[in-house]
Each structure stands twice: as C-alpha cells, then as structure tokens.
Amino acid sequence: MVCESLLIVHRAGRFVVARAAANRFELTRTADGWKIQRRVTRALDGTPESRDLLALDR
C-alpha cells in the first residue's frame, strides 16, 4: 500500500504544510489482524526516491 502524508502546522495565524511525504506499507496478516511488517517513508522533495516510491503502487 502506498499513500502520501502531510504535516500541517499552525504558524502566525495560518495553517502551512511543514512536511509532505510518500509512505509505502507492507502488511502481514496475523491471527490478530493486519500488522505493518515494513514501512518506508520518503520526503516529497522532488527527488527520484520519493517519485519512485509512489510509482510502486501502480
């Protein structure tokens, strides 16, 4: 599973995006339900690594 996340903070009377990231989760089903086996996070800063991580879900 791949998704994006935003950290939004309140500064000087307005809300701004402090950080944007791409996240890839690898899940495993256990007797207790789904668990995160591995998570990879890359900053969405225009680098090939973040774009490649988002492309893995296609």
VEXTI-40764 format. One record per residue (C-alpha): residue in three letters; chain; x, y negated, z. Coordinates in steps of 0.05 Angstrom, whole numbers, plus 5000, padded with zeros to 4 digits. Last residue first. Layout:
<nodes>
NODE   kolgu   drengu     c1     c2     c3
NODE     ALA        A      X      Y      Z
...
</nodes>
This chain:
<nodes>
NODE   kolgu   drengu     c1     c2     c3
NODE     ARG        A   5016   4973   4801
NODE     ASP        A   5034   4976   4874
NODE     LEU        A   5109   4975   4863
NODE     ALA        A   5104   4906   4828
NODE     LEU        A   5098   4870   4895
NODE     LEU        A   5165   4898   4919
NODE     ASP        A   5198   4880   4853
NODE     ARG        A   5175   4807   4860
NODE     SER        A   5203   4804   4930
NODE     GLU        A   5270   4834   4910
NODE     PRO        A   5275   4792   4846
NODE     THR        A   5280   4728   4888
NODE     GLY        A   5226   4675   4882
NODE     ASP        A   5220   4661   4957
NODE     LEU        A   5165   4708   4976
NODE     ALA        A   5203   4735   5036
NODE     ARG        A   5210   4811   5035
NODE     THR        A   5178   4861   5082
NODE     VAL        A   5186   4937   5081
NODE     ARG        A   5144   4981   5127
NODE     ARG        A   5154   5055   5139
NODE     GLN        A   5113   5111   5171
NODE     ILE        A   5053   5069   5189
NODE     LYS        A   5001   5115   5220
NODE     TRP        A   4934   5140   5195
NODE     GLY        A   4891   5180   5243
NODE     ASP        A   4904   5215   5309
NODE     ALA        A   4916   5284   5277
NODE     THR        A   4965   5248   5232
NODE     ARG        A   4960   5217   5162
NODE     THR        A   5023   5182   5140
NODE     LEU        A   5027   5112   5111
NODE     GLU        A   5080   5076   5071
NODE     PHE        A   5070   5001   5077
NODE     ARG        A   5098   4949   5030
NODE     ASN        A   5096   4876   5050
NODE     ALA        A   5107   4813   5009
NODE     ALA        A   5119   4750   5049
NODE     ALA        A   5099   4677   5056
NODE     ARG        A   5127   4633   5112
NODE     ALA        A   5111   4566   5144
NODE     VAL        A   5048   4552   5104
NODE     VAL        A   5020   4486   5129
NODE     PHE        A   4960   4465   5170
NODE     ARG        A   4951   4392   5187
NODE     GLY        A   4953   4345   5248
NODE     ALA        A   5029   4338   5252
NODE     ARG        A   5040   4413   5247
NODE     HIS        A   4991   4470   5252
NODE     VAL        A   5021   4536   5229
NODE     ILE        A   5003   4586   5175
NODE     LEU        A   5044   4650   5169
NODE     LEU        A   5022   4682   5104
NODE     SER        A   5020   4755   5084
NODE     GLU        A   5020   4792   5018
NODE     CYS        A   5000   4864   5006
NODE     VAL        A   5026   4931   4982
NODE     MET        A   5000   5000   5000
</nodes>
